[in-house]
């Protein structure tokens, strides 16, 4: 049997608090300067669409456009 006060929380050992911080994910980043592509396929624009058709049925649609 272990006494209640003798067990330290795991966060005390790792140096973290019990909460997790939510990191910001970068989404689309605009290209401010005109993008020059030397070869076909060097600059491709990809668009995605996530759609729920009915409960339990999800569809993902990907469109890729070669911007040359």
PDB file of N, CA, C and O in Angstrom:
ATOM      1  N   UNK A   1       0.844  -1.169   0.000  1.00  0.00           N
ATOM      2  CA  UNK A   1       0.000   0.000   0.000  1.00  0.00           C
ATOM      3  C   UNK A   1       0.900   1.248   0.000  1.00  0.00           C
ATOM      4  O   UNK A   1       1.893   1.299   0.726  1.00  0.00           O
ATOM      5  N   UNK A   2       0.561   2.211  -0.787  1.00  0.00           N
ATOM      6  CA  UNK A   2       1.348   3.430  -0.932  1.00  0.00           C
ATOM      7  C   UNK A   2       0.564   4.579  -0.338  1.00  0.00           C
ATOM      8  O   UNK A   2      -0.643   4.703  -0.545  1.00  0.00           O
ATOM      9  N   UNK A   3       1.276   5.427   0.412  1.00  0.00           N
ATOM     10  CA  UNK A   3       0.602   6.596   0.988  1.00  0.00           C
ATOM     11  C   UNK A   3       0.239   7.589  -0.106  1.00  0.00           C
ATOM     12  O   UNK A   3       0.897   7.654  -1.145  1.00  0.00           O
ATOM     13  N   UNK A   4      -0.778   8.334   0.128  1.00  0.00           N
ATOM     14  CA  UNK A   4      -1.298   9.273  -0.843  1.00  0.00           C
ATOM     15  C   UNK A   4      -0.295  10.377  -1.200  1.00  0.00           C
ATOM     16  O   UNK A   4      -0.167  10.716  -2.376  1.00  0.00           O
ATOM     17  N   UNK A   5       0.402  10.933  -0.243  1.00  0.00           N
ATOM     18  CA  UNK A   5       1.318  12.046  -0.481  1.00  0.00           C
ATOM     19  C   UNK A   5       2.667  11.627  -1.034  1.00  0.00           C
ATOM     20  O   UNK A   5       3.472  12.488  -1.388  1.00  0.00           O
ATOM     21  N   UNK A   6       2.942  10.325  -1.121  1.00  0.00           N
ATOM     22  CA  UNK A   6       4.260   9.881  -1.570  1.00  0.00           C
ATOM     23  C   UNK A   6       4.367   9.768  -3.086  1.00  0.00           C
ATOM     24  O   UNK A   6       5.472   9.627  -3.609  1.00  0.00           O
ATOM     25  N   UNK A   7       3.280   9.826  -3.783  1.00  0.00           N
ATOM     26  CA  UNK A   7       3.309   9.729  -5.244  1.00  0.00           C
ATOM     27  C   UNK A   7       3.185  11.129  -5.824  1.00  0.00           C
ATOM     28  O   UNK A   7       2.196  11.823  -5.589  1.00  0.00           O
ATOM     29  N   UNK A   8       4.199  11.540  -6.587  1.00  0.00           N
ATOM     30  CA  UNK A   8       4.169  12.863  -7.214  1.00  0.00           C
ATOM     31  C   UNK A   8       3.513  12.751  -8.585  1.00  0.00           C
ATOM     32  O   UNK A   8       3.633  11.721  -9.247  1.00  0.00           O
ATOM     33  N   UNK A   9       2.838  13.779  -9.005  1.00  0.00           N
ATOM     34  CA  UNK A   9       2.236  13.741 -10.337  1.00  0.00           C
ATOM     35  C   UNK A   9       3.312  13.652 -11.418  1.00  0.00           C
ATOM     36  O   UNK A   9       4.439  14.107 -11.222  1.00  0.00           O
ATOM     37  N   UNK A  10       2.955  13.066 -12.553  1.00  0.00           N
ATOM     38  CA  UNK A  10       3.892  12.923 -13.663  1.00  0.00           C
ATOM     39  C   UNK A  10       4.339  14.282 -14.166  1.00  0.00           C
ATOM     40  O   UNK A  10       5.483  14.431 -14.596  1.00  0.00           O
ATOM     41  N   UNK A  11       3.462  15.276 -14.121  1.00  0.00           N
ATOM     42  CA  UNK A  11       3.818  16.602 -14.620  1.00  0.00           C
ATOM     43  C   UNK A  11       4.952  17.221 -13.811  1.00  0.00           C
ATOM     44  O   UNK A  11       5.677  18.071 -14.329  1.00  0.00           O
ATOM     45  N   UNK A  12       5.123  16.820 -12.565  1.00  0.00           N
ATOM     46  CA  UNK A  12       6.224  17.350 -11.759  1.00  0.00           C
ATOM     47  C   UNK A  12       7.564  16.861 -12.302  1.00  0.00           C
ATOM     48  O   UNK A  12       8.566  17.573 -12.224  1.00  0.00           O
ATOM     49  N   UNK A  13       7.581  15.652 -12.848  1.00  0.00           N
ATOM     50  CA  UNK A  13       8.817  15.106 -13.402  1.00  0.00           C
ATOM     51  C   UNK A  13       9.114  15.635 -14.794  1.00  0.00           C
ATOM     52  O   UNK A  13      10.276  15.848 -15.140  1.00  0.00           O
ATOM     53  N   UNK A  14       8.092  15.848 -15.588  1.00  0.00           N
ATOM     54  CA  UNK A  14       8.298  16.297 -16.965  1.00  0.00           C
ATOM     55  C   UNK A  14       8.420  17.802 -17.070  1.00  0.00           C
ATOM     56  O   UNK A  14       8.890  18.305 -18.091  1.00  0.00           O
ATOM     57  N   UNK A  15       8.014  18.535 -16.052  1.00  0.00           N
ATOM     58  CA  UNK A  15       8.100  19.988 -16.086  1.00  0.00           C
ATOM     59  C   UNK A  15       6.935  20.638 -16.804  1.00  0.00           C
ATOM     60  O   UNK A  15       6.964  21.843 -17.057  1.00  0.00           O
ATOM     61  N   UNK A  16       5.929  19.884 -17.132  1.00  0.00           N
ATOM     62  CA  UNK A  16       4.759  20.419 -17.835  1.00  0.00           C
ATOM     63  C   UNK A  16       3.573  20.490 -16.890  1.00  0.00           C
ATOM     64  O   UNK A  16       3.477  19.731 -15.926  1.00  0.00           O
ATOM     65  N   UNK A  17       2.698  21.391 -17.179  1.00  0.00           N
ATOM     66  CA  UNK A  17       1.442  21.386 -16.445  1.00  0.00           C
ATOM     67  C   UNK A  17       0.544  20.338 -17.085  1.00  0.00           C
ATOM     68  O   UNK A  17       0.876  19.801 -18.142  1.00  0.00           O
ATOM     69  N   UNK A  18      -0.555  20.052 -16.478  1.00  0.00           N
ATOM     70  CA  UNK A  18      -1.444  19.016 -16.988  1.00  0.00           C
ATOM     71  C   UNK A  18      -2.155  19.398 -18.268  1.00  0.00           C
ATOM     72  O   UNK A  18      -2.710  18.525 -18.935  1.00  0.00           O
ATOM     73  N   UNK A  19      -2.160  20.674 -18.639  1.00  0.00           N
ATOM     74  CA  UNK A  19      -2.880  21.118 -19.832  1.00  0.00           C
ATOM     75  C   UNK A  19      -1.974  21.142 -21.041  1.00  0.00           C
ATOM     76  O   UNK A  19      -0.775  21.397 -20.936  1.00  0.00           O
ATOM     77  N   UNK A  20      -2.548  20.881 -22.157  1.00  0.00           N
ATOM     78  CA  UNK A  20      -1.808  20.982 -23.416  1.00  0.00           C
ATOM     79  C   UNK A  20      -2.179  22.272 -24.104  1.00  0.00           C
ATOM     80  O   UNK A  20      -3.338  22.685 -24.098  1.00  0.00           O
ATOM     81  N   UNK A  21      -1.195  22.899 -24.694  1.00  0.00           N
ATOM     82  CA  UNK A  21      -1.473  24.098 -25.473  1.00  0.00           C
ATOM     83  C   UNK A  21      -1.794  23.699 -26.894  1.00  0.00           C
ATOM     84  O   UNK A  21      -1.186  22.785 -27.452  1.00  0.00           O
ATOM     85  N   UNK A  22      -2.732  24.377 -27.459  1.00  0.00           N
ATOM     86  CA  UNK A  22      -3.103  24.106 -28.843  1.00  0.00           C
ATOM     87  C   UNK A  22      -2.215  24.946 -29.747  1.00  0.00           C
ATOM     88  O   UNK A  22      -2.224  26.174 -29.673  1.00  0.00           O
ATOM     89  N   UNK A  23      -1.456  24.285 -30.593  1.00  0.00           N
ATOM     90  CA  UNK A  23      -0.568  25.021 -31.486  1.00  0.00           C
ATOM     91  C   UNK A  23      -1.336  25.455 -32.719  1.00  0.00           C
ATOM     92  O   UNK A  23      -2.201  24.731 -33.213  1.00  0.00           O
ATOM     93  N   UNK A  24      -1.020  26.625 -33.204  1.00  0.00           N
ATOM     94  CA  UNK A  24      -1.672  27.146 -34.399  1.00  0.00           C
ATOM     95  C   UNK A  24      -1.058  26.486 -35.618  1.00  0.00           C
ATOM     96  O   UNK A  24       0.159  26.512 -35.802  1.00  0.00           O
ATOM     97  N   UNK A  25      -1.893  25.902 -36.440  1.00  0.00           N
ATOM     98  CA  UNK A  25      -1.439  25.270 -37.665  1.00  0.00           C
ATOM     99  C   UNK A  25      -1.507  26.261 -38.800  1.00  0.00           C
ATOM    100  O   UNK A  25      -2.558  26.866 -39.017  1.00  0.00           O
ATOM    101  N   UNK A  26      -0.431  26.451 -39.530  1.00  0.00           N
ATOM    102  CA  UNK A  26      -0.514  27.362 -40.671  1.00  0.00           C
ATOM    103  C   UNK A  26      -1.336  26.718 -41.791  1.00  0.00           C
ATOM    104  O   UNK A  26      -1.100  25.570 -42.168  1.00  0.00           O
ATOM    105  N   UNK A  27      -2.269  27.451 -42.298  1.00  0.00           N
ATOM    106  CA  UNK A  27      -3.064  26.947 -43.411  1.00  0.00           C
ATOM    107  C   UNK A  27      -2.463  27.500 -44.699  1.00  0.00           C
ATOM    108  O   UNK A  27      -1.241  27.518 -44.841  1.00  0.00           O
ATOM    109  N   UNK A  28      -3.251  27.928 -45.595  1.00  0.00           N
ATOM    110  CA  UNK A  28      -2.763  28.424 -46.874  1.00  0.00           C
ATOM    111  C   UNK A  28      -1.908  29.675 -46.675  1.00  0.00           C
ATOM    112  O   UNK A  28      -2.280  30.585 -45.935  1.00  0.00           O
ATOM    113  N   UNK A  29      -0.783  29.702 -47.333  1.00  0.00           N
ATOM    114  CA  UNK A  29       0.124  30.841 -47.258  1.00  0.00           C
ATOM    115  C   UNK A  29       0.169  31.484 -48.635  1.00  0.00           C
ATOM    116  O   UNK A  29       0.478  30.823 -49.626  1.00  0.00           O
ATOM    117  N   UNK A  30      -0.139  32.766 -48.694  1.00  0.00           N
ATOM    118  CA  UNK A  30      -0.139  33.470 -49.977  1.00  0.00           C
ATOM    119  C   UNK A  30       1.279  33.724 -50.450  1.00  0.00           C
ATOM    120  O   UNK A  30       2.171  34.029 -49.659  1.00  0.00           O
ATOM    121  N   UNK A  31       1.471  33.594 -51.752  1.00  0.00           N
ATOM    122  CA  UNK A  31       2.746  33.931 -52.372  1.00  0.00           C
ATOM    123  C   UNK A  31       2.614  35.366 -52.864  1.00  0.00           C
ATOM    124  O   UNK A  31       1.796  35.650 -53.738  1.00  0.00           O
ATOM    125  N   UNK A  32       3.409  36.265 -52.311  1.00  0.00           N
ATOM    126  CA  UNK A  32       3.264  37.680 -52.652  1.00  0.00           C
ATOM    127  C   UNK A  32       3.923  38.008 -53.989  1.00  0.00           C
ATOM    128  O   UNK A  32       3.388  38.803 -54.762  1.00  0.00           O
ATOM    129  N   UNK A  33       5.075  37.407 -54.270  1.00  0.00           N
ATOM    130  CA  UNK A  33       5.764  37.657 -55.538  1.00  0.00           C
ATOM    131  C   UNK A  33       5.266  36.662 -56.581  1.00  0.00           C
ATOM    132  O   UNK A  33       4.831  35.567 -56.225  1.00  0.00           O
ATOM    133  N   UNK A  34       5.323  37.024 -57.864  1.00  0.00           N
ATOM    134  CA  UNK A  34       4.906  36.063 -58.894  1.00  0.00           C
ATOM    135  C   UNK A  34       5.816  34.838 -58.866  1.00  0.00           C
ATOM    136  O   UNK A  34       7.040  34.954 -58.800  1.00  0.00           O
ATOM    137  N   UNK A  35       5.203  33.686 -58.917  1.00  0.00           N
ATOM    138  CA  UNK A  35       5.948  32.435 -58.843  1.00  0.00           C
ATOM    139  C   UNK A  35       6.372  32.021 -60.243  1.00  0.00           C
ATOM    140  O   UNK A  35       5.527  31.835 -61.118  1.00  0.00           O
ATOM    141  N   UNK A  36       7.655  31.877 -60.457  1.00  0.00           N
ATOM    142  CA  UNK A  36       8.193  31.461 -61.752  1.00  0.00           C
ATOM    143  C   UNK A  36       8.521  29.976 -61.711  1.00  0.00           C
ATOM    144  O   UNK A  36       9.266  29.522 -60.843  1.00  0.00           O
ATOM    145  N   UNK A  37       7.971  29.234 -62.635  1.00  0.00           N
ATOM    146  CA  UNK A  37       8.226  27.803 -62.707  1.00  0.00           C
ATOM    147  C   UNK A  37       9.065  27.508 -63.933  1.00  0.00           C
ATOM    148  O   UNK A  37       8.733  27.937 -65.038  1.00  0.00           O
ATOM    149  N   UNK A  38      10.152  26.778 -63.742  1.00  0.00           N
ATOM    150  CA  UNK A  38      11.042  26.446 -64.847  1.00  0.00           C
ATOM    151  C   UNK A  38      10.501  25.285 -65.675  1.00  0.00           C
ATOM    152  O   UNK A  38      10.672  25.251 -66.894  1.00  0.00           O
ATOM    153  N   UNK A  39       9.855  24.345 -65.016  1.00  0.00           N
ATOM    154  CA  UNK A  39       9.350  23.146 -65.686  1.00  0.00           C
ATOM    155  C   UNK A  39       7.881  22.934 -65.347  1.00  0.00           C
ATOM    156  O   UNK A  39       7.412  23.380 -64.301  1.00  0.00           O
ATOM    157  N   UNK A  40       7.156  22.256 -66.228  1.00  0.00           N
ATOM    158  CA  UNK A  40       5.783  21.905 -65.883  1.00  0.00           C
ATOM    159  C   UNK A  40       5.765  21.022 -64.631  1.00  0.00           C
ATOM    160  O   UNK A  40       6.560  20.090 -64.512  1.00  0.00           O
ATOM    161  N   UNK A  41       4.875  21.314 -63.725  1.00  0.00           N
ATOM    162  CA  UNK A  41       4.775  20.558 -62.480  1.00  0.00           C
ATOM    163  C   UNK A  41       5.568  21.173 -61.347  1.00  0.00           C
ATOM    164  O   UNK A  41       5.503  20.686 -60.219  1.00  0.00           O
ATOM    165  N   UNK A  42       6.322  22.237 -61.620  1.00  0.00           N
ATOM    166  CA  UNK A  42       7.118  22.878 -60.574  1.00  0.00           C
ATOM    167  C   UNK A  42       6.254  23.741 -59.662  1.00  0.00           C
ATOM    168  O   UNK A  42       6.576  23.899 -58.484  1.00  0.00           O
ATOM    169  N   UNK A  43       5.177  24.295 -60.175  1.00  0.00           N
ATOM    170  CA  UNK A  43       4.260  25.108 -59.375  1.00  0.00           C
ATOM    171  C   UNK A  43       2.846  24.563 -59.564  1.00  0.00           C
ATOM    172  O   UNK A  43       2.206  24.810 -60.585  1.00  0.00           O
ATOM    173  N   UNK A  44       2.374  23.825 -58.575  1.00  0.00           N
ATOM    174  CA  UNK A  44       1.055  23.197 -58.649  1.00  0.00           C
ATOM    175  C   UNK A  44       0.184  23.752 -57.542  1.00  0.00           C
ATOM    176  O   UNK A  44       0.600  23.816 -56.385  1.00  0.00           O
ATOM    177  N   UNK A  45      -1.033  24.157 -57.902  1.00  0.00           N
ATOM    178  CA  UNK A  45      -2.004  24.635 -56.927  1.00  0.00           C
ATOM    179  C   UNK A  45      -2.932  23.478 -56.583  1.00  0.00           C
ATOM    180  O   UNK A  45      -3.511  22.859 -57.476  1.00  0.00           O
ATOM    181  N   UNK A  46      -3.078  23.182 -55.290  1.00  0.00           N
ATOM    182  CA  UNK A  46      -3.923  22.076 -54.858  1.00  0.00           C
ATOM    183  C   UNK A  46      -5.055  22.646 -54.013  1.00  0.00           C
ATOM    184  O   UNK A  46      -4.813  23.371 -53.048  1.00  0.00           O
ATOM    185  N   UNK A  47      -6.286  22.319 -54.375  1.00  0.00           N
ATOM    186  CA  UNK A  47      -7.467  22.711 -53.618  1.00  0.00           C
ATOM    187  C   UNK A  47      -8.116  21.447 -53.069  1.00  0.00           C
ATOM    188  O   UNK A  47      -8.149  20.415 -53.739  1.00  0.00           O
ATOM    189  N   UNK A  48      -8.629  21.537 -51.848  1.00  0.00           N
ATOM    190  CA  UNK A  48      -9.297  20.390 -51.245  1.00  0.00           C
ATOM    191  C   UNK A  48     -10.690  20.785 -50.795  1.00  0.00           C
ATOM    192  O   UNK A  48     -10.942  21.938 -50.446  1.00  0.00           O
ATOM    193  N   UNK A  49     -11.579  19.828 -50.806  1.00  0.00           N
ATOM    194  CA  UNK A  49     -12.940  20.023 -50.347  1.00  0.00           C
ATOM    195  C   UNK A  49     -13.312  18.807 -49.502  1.00  0.00           C
ATOM    196  O   UNK A  49     -13.213  17.670 -49.962  1.00  0.00           O
ATOM    197  N   UNK A  50     -13.738  19.051 -48.272  1.00  0.00           N
ATOM    198  CA  UNK A  50     -14.206  17.987 -47.379  1.00  0.00           C
ATOM    199  C   UNK A  50     -15.704  18.165 -47.239  1.00  0.00           C
ATOM    200  O   UNK A  50     -16.169  19.194 -46.748  1.00  0.00           O
ATOM    201  N   UNK A  51     -16.459  17.168 -47.669  1.00  0.00           N
ATOM    202  CA  UNK A  51     -17.915  17.277 -47.635  1.00  0.00           C
ATOM    203  C   UNK A  51     -18.516  16.066 -46.938  1.00  0.00           C
ATOM    204  O   UNK A  51     -18.034  14.944 -47.092  1.00  0.00           O
ATOM    205  N   UNK A  52     -19.575  16.307 -46.170  1.00  0.00           N
ATOM    206  CA  UNK A  52     -20.331  15.234 -45.540  1.00  0.00           C
ATOM    207  C   UNK A  52     -21.647  15.123 -46.295  1.00  0.00           C
ATOM    208  O   UNK A  52     -22.483  16.025 -46.238  1.00  0.00           O
ATOM    209  N   UNK A  53     -21.825  14.020 -46.998  1.00  0.00           N
ATOM    210  CA  UNK A  53     -23.028  13.834 -47.807  1.00  0.00           C
ATOM    211  C   UNK A  53     -24.224  13.472 -46.941  1.00  0.00           C
ATOM    212  O   UNK A  53     -25.301  14.046 -47.097  1.00  0.00           O
ATOM    213  N   UNK A  54     -24.044  12.543 -46.049  1.00  0.00           N
ATOM    214  CA  UNK A  54     -25.066  12.163 -45.095  1.00  0.00           C
ATOM    215  C   UNK A  54     -24.339  11.675 -43.838  1.00  0.00           C
ATOM    216  O   UNK A  54     -23.130  11.448 -43.891  1.00  0.00           O
ATOM    217  N   UNK A  55     -25.018  11.512 -42.744  1.00  0.00           N
ATOM    218  CA  UNK A  55     -24.320  11.076 -41.534  1.00  0.00           C
ATOM    219  C   UNK A  55     -23.540   9.772 -41.768  1.00  0.00           C
ATOM    220  O   UNK A  55     -24.105   8.756 -42.173  1.00  0.00           O
ATOM    221  N   UNK A  56     -22.266   9.828 -41.510  1.00  0.00           N
ATOM    222  CA  UNK A  56     -21.420   8.647 -41.682  1.00  0.00           C
ATOM    223  C   UNK A  56     -20.778   8.517 -43.050  1.00  0.00           C
ATOM    224  O   UNK A  56     -19.968   7.613 -43.256  1.00  0.00           O
ATOM    225  N   UNK A  57     -21.110   9.390 -43.993  1.00  0.00           N
ATOM    226  CA  UNK A  57     -20.557   9.310 -45.339  1.00  0.00           C
ATOM    227  C   UNK A  57     -19.820  10.604 -45.652  1.00  0.00           C
ATOM    228  O   UNK A  57     -20.445  11.627 -45.930  1.00  0.00           O
ATOM    229  N   UNK A  58     -18.477  10.559 -45.606  1.00  0.00           N
ATOM    230  CA  UNK A  58     -17.659  11.735 -45.895  1.00  0.00           C
ATOM    231  C   UNK A  58     -16.907  11.539 -47.195  1.00  0.00           C
ATOM    232  O   UNK A  58     -16.471  10.435 -47.522  1.00  0.00           O
ATOM    233  N   UNK A  59     -16.764  12.632 -47.929  1.00  0.00           N
ATOM    234  CA  UNK A  59     -16.076  12.601 -49.220  1.00  0.00           C
ATOM    235  C   UNK A  59     -15.021  13.680 -49.224  1.00  0.00           C
ATOM    236  O   UNK A  59     -15.245  14.785 -48.730  1.00  0.00           O
ATOM    237  N   UNK A  60     -13.856  13.354 -49.790  1.00  0.00           N
ATOM    238  CA  UNK A  60     -12.797  14.352 -49.967  1.00  0.00           C
ATOM    239  C   UNK A  60     -12.530  14.478 -51.456  1.00  0.00           C
ATOM    240  O   UNK A  60     -12.371  13.483 -52.163  1.00  0.00           O
ATOM    241  N   UNK A  61     -12.484  15.733 -51.922  1.00  0.00           N
ATOM    242  CA  UNK A  61     -12.249  16.002 -53.340  1.00  0.00           C
ATOM    243  C   UNK A  61     -10.991  16.836 -53.467  1.00  0.00           C
ATOM    244  O   UNK A  61     -10.879  17.893 -52.845  1.00  0.00           O
ATOM    245  N   UNK A  62     -10.046  16.374 -54.262  1.00  0.00           N
ATOM    246  CA  UNK A  62      -8.792  17.079 -54.470  1.00  0.00           C
ATOM    247  C   UNK A  62      -8.715  17.528 -55.932  1.00  0.00           C
ATOM    248  O   UNK A  62      -8.998  16.750 -56.842  1.00  0.00           O
ATOM    249  N   UNK A  63      -8.328  18.789 -56.147  1.00  0.00           N
ATOM    250  CA  UNK A  63      -8.135  19.326 -57.487  1.00  0.00           C
ATOM    251  C   UNK A  63      -6.737  19.902 -57.549  1.00  0.00           C
ATOM    252  O   UNK A  63      -6.359  20.712 -56.703  1.00  0.00           O
ATOM    253  N   UNK A  64      -5.963  19.491 -58.545  1.00  0.00           N
ATOM    254  CA  UNK A  64      -4.619  20.012 -58.726  1.00  0.00           C
ATOM    255  C   UNK A  64      -4.549  20.715 -60.081  1.00  0.00           C
ATOM    256  O   UNK A  64      -4.970  20.162 -61.098  1.00  0.00           O
ATOM    257  N   UNK A  65      -4.012  21.941 -60.087  1.00  0.00           N
ATOM    258  CA  UNK A  65      -3.889  22.744 -61.304  1.00  0.00           C
ATOM    259  C   UNK A  65      -2.431  23.123 -61.469  1.00  0.00           C
ATOM    260  O   UNK A  65      -1.809  23.643 -60.543  1.00  0.00           O
ATOM    261  N   UNK A  66      -1.890  22.865 -62.644  1.00  0.00           N
ATOM    262  CA  UNK A  66      -0.512  23.239 -62.942  1.00  0.00           C
ATOM    263  C   UNK A  66      -0.500  24.691 -63.378  1.00  0.00           C
ATOM    264  O   UNK A  66      -1.050  25.031 -64.425  1.00  0.00           O
ATOM    265  N   UNK A  67       0.125  25.552 -62.582  1.00  0.00           N
ATOM    266  CA  UNK A  67       0.144  26.992 -62.853  1.00  0.00           C
ATOM    267  C   UNK A  67       1.405  27.389 -63.605  1.00  0.00           C
ATOM    268  O   UNK A  67       2.326  27.964 -63.024  1.00  0.00           O
ATOM    269  N   UNK A  68       1.446  27.084 -64.889  1.00  0.00           N
ATOM    270  CA  UNK A  68       2.620  27.493 -65.694  1.00  0.00           C
ATOM    271  C   UNK A  68       2.205  28.412 -66.816  1.00  0.00           C
ATOM    272  O   UNK A  68       3.049  28.857 -67.594  1.00  0.00           O
TER     273      UNK A  68
END
